[in-house]
Amino acid sequence: MLKIGFMGTHCCGKTTMLDIVSKQYPNMPTITGMASIISRDNRNTPLAQWWILVTQIRAERGHHGFISDRTVFDCLAYYRMTCEKQGYIDFDLEASYHAAFARHMQSNPYDIIFHVDEFFPICDNGTRNISDDDQRWVHHFLERQAKIIEGTYGIRVVPVKGSREERIATIETVLQAYADAGLMQ
């Protein structure tokens, strides 16, 4: 079974794409809403972002295969942005964060990441960050990460862009190749 992650800034359609894919592969466990374990008002600290990373890792490690609406790269983007906005670095927390991230990456946590490489005007659902500046910051950070993930970690990254139908077609084409190879349930 595959480990599939959707990566992208907030309000780019990751959860929508996950919902569509999960209907086609109902036996694949889904991981959603890990950032919402901490209220929006309380997640703007590096410690809160560390906790979201740890929660994401625990959820992923609980399955041999899954579809997740975020990756640890998303977690890293929000952690980095939060640290930058705070204007300081807690070096003990920084060491702990990167150790957890590195240990998780050694476990080959993803077979494929769909990088939802565009975003839409933010709609407030009570959970997501509603800053346009933060949305752009995370988007550009993840654009840079997408370029190095394959080479550094050996994880296939597939850009997903365009209309909803174009995005779905890209995802379905890629996943069908895995299904034809017997790698999907």
N, C-alpha and C positions, 0 to 999 in steps of 0.2 A: 504494500500500500504506500502511496506517495505522501510526502509531507509538503503541503502547498501553502505558501504565504502570499498575501496581498500587501503591497507596500505602497505608500503614498501619503500625502498630506491630508489633513482633515477636510472633509467635504469634497472628496474626489471620486467617491463611488465604490470604495473597497467593500463595504458591507453589502451594498446592492449586488455587486458582482459575486460575492460569496453566496448570497441567498440564491442566486440563479444557478451557480455551479452545484450547490448542495442539493438542489432538487434533481439534478441529473445524476448525482452520485449519493443517494440517500444513506448508503452504508458508511460513508466517510464522516467521522466525527467533525464537528465544527467548533472553533474557538472564536468567540466574539466578545466585545465589550470589556476587554481587560483594563483599558484606561478608565472606565467608568467605576472601577472599584473605589476610586477616590473622587470625591465631588470636584467639580470644575473649579470651585473657589479655593480648594485646598491642594490642587495638584501643581501649583506653580512654584514648587521648591525642588531643589535637587534630590532631597530625601524622598519626596513623594514620587518623583520620576524613577528613583532606584527601586522603590516598592513596586511600581508598575512593571518594571523590567523583571523583577523576581517573580511576580505573579504570571507574567507572560511565559517565562521559562518553565515554571511549574506546570502550567496548562499544556504546553507543548510536550514536555517530557512524559506526560500522562498518557500519550497515545503513540502507537506505532506508525500511524498515518493520520493526517488531519487536513482540514482547510481552515486557515486562520485569516481574520480580517485585518491583521497587523503582523509585523515581524519584529524581531529584536532590533532591526535597523531603524524602524519607526521609533521604537523606544529610545534608541541612541540619539536620534534627531531631536526629540523633545527634551531629553536630558541636556544635550549640548546647548540648545536654545535657552533653557531655563538657567543653566549655569552662566551663560553670557549675559542674560538679563539681570541676574543677581549681582554680577560684577565681581564675584570672588569664586574661589574654588576651595572646597573642603578636601584637602589632599587624602585624608583617610577614606572619605566617601568615594572620591575619585578612584582610588586604588581598589576599593571593594566593588565598585560598579564595573570597572574594566576587567577585573578578575572573573566576575560572574559572567560577563559577556564573552570573554575568551574561553572559559570552560564550556559554555553552551556551544560556541562555534566549533569546538573540537569534537562535539558529538554529531556533527553533520546534521544540523537541525532542519534543513530544507532541501528538498529535491529540486524545487522550482519556486521562483518568486515572480509573481506578476506585478510589475511596476506600473501602477496606474499614474501615468506621467502627465497629468493635467488636473485642473481643479475647477470648481464652479463657485459662484457666489455662496457665501456661507449662509446657511439657514440654522437658526438657533433651535436645537432640539433639547436644550437644557443640560446636555452632557458635553458636547464638543466645545473646544476653544473657539471663540467667535472673533478673533483678531485677524483682519486681512494681512497685516504685516507678519504675524506669526505663521499664517498659512503659506505665504510666499517664502519665508525663511526656511521652513521645513521642506517645502517643495524643492528649493534649490539645493539644500543639504542632501536630500535623497537622490536628486539627479546626479550629484557628484558620487554618491555611494554606489549607485547602480552601475556606474562605469568601472568600479573596481571590485565589486562583489564576485563576479565570475572568476577573474584572475586570482584574487586573493583566497577565496573560499571554495572555488569550484562549484558554485551554485548557479544553475541556469537562471538568468534574469530575462524575462520577456516583457518588452514595453507594451502597454495597453493604452491606446488612444482612440479618439474619434467619438462618433455617436455611440449610443448604448448598443445598437446592433453591431457596429464595427468592433466594439470591445468584446462583446459576447462571441462574435465570430472568431476573433483572434484566440480567445481562451479555449473555445470549443475545438478549434483546429489543433492546438498544442496538446490538449488533454486527450483528444482522440488518438493521436500518435502514441501516447503512453498507454491508452486502453488497448490499442491494437498490439502493443508489445506485452500485454498481460500485466501491466503495472497498476491498473486502477481496479477498484472493486465495483 
